Amino acid sequence: MERRDFLKNLIVGGLALKFSTPVFSQPASPELAVVEGESPSAITREAIKTLGGMSRFISRGDKVLIKPNIGWDRTPEMAACTNPDVVAALVAMSFEAGAKEVVVMDHTINQPKRCYARSGIQEAARAAGARVLFTDEQRLKKMALKGEWLREWEIFQDFVEVDKLINVPIAKVHSLSRVTLGLKNWLGAIGGNRNQLHQKIDQAVVDLGAFFKPTLTVLDAYRVLFRNGPQGGRVSDTRLQKTVVAGKDPVAVDAYGATFFELKPQELAFLKLAQSRGLGKFELEKVRIEKRAV
């Protein structure tokens, strides 16, 4: 190629680049979805859709374990256990995303069969296609947690023998930790003498959260327990919030959950500990939040 033709091509190419249509980067997806509405199922679906859809979290062929709070022998109106419609929606969406199997289970405080039945979770989860399992003491294995306080503890192997974990707590007050949300919900995945953990509850829940590392946290705040937690017992102890909060960052989900009880996230020791351990962000002003109503 002659020098004159080379320079001509170079100039034309440069002009084409200069006046071509600019390529804009896509806006970042929200880190937290907060959805309000009348239907627990509908707001759960909308929250996951807002985050980019369940296929962002669940892959075809995955075995998924969904961990609600089924700890108490209480009906959904008492807000001691996760709303069954929220659980069923997550089961259905997991299958829609291609999950091979979905398991729902929890280590209850009250008698397991009564908790599973009276909470409504057993029936709703099975209707959506999940295997609903009770914890089995023979499935406990002492494991190295490598926590700052909890070095090792007995873990139900069901929670570590899956591809994806979805944590589905309910928002409640608690006499020790002030609130029980996502991080504290992991006490339902372990055995042993759980009362011992109350000595340093903030450190314990952070160590457990660091060990389990859920793929997704979905906080049921449709009906919250604002008094006499964590088990309540009267509908008058509850308040309709009609909200679901979802995100990959478990610390941000819990931080938002704290606001339902007129608490500032920085008031909760376990959130500050969790952020210092790199588990997420409790400073909500630094979190990309998208709010919707359906």
Secondary structure, 3 states (H helix, E strand, C coil): CCHHHHHHHHHHHHHHHHHCCCCCCCCCCCCEEEEECCCHHHHHHHHHHHCCCHHHCCCCCCEEEEEECCCCCCCHHHCCCCCHHHHHHHHHHHHHCCCCEEEECCCCCCCHHHHHHHCCHHHHHHHCCCEECCCCHHHEEEEECCCCCCCEEEEEHHHCCCCEEEEECEEEEECCCEEECCHHHHHHHECCCHHHHHHHHHHHHHHHHHHHCCCEEEEEEEEEECCCCCCCCCHHHEEEEEEEEEECCHHHHHHHHHHHHCCCHHHCHHHHHHHHCCCCCCCHHHCCEEEEEC
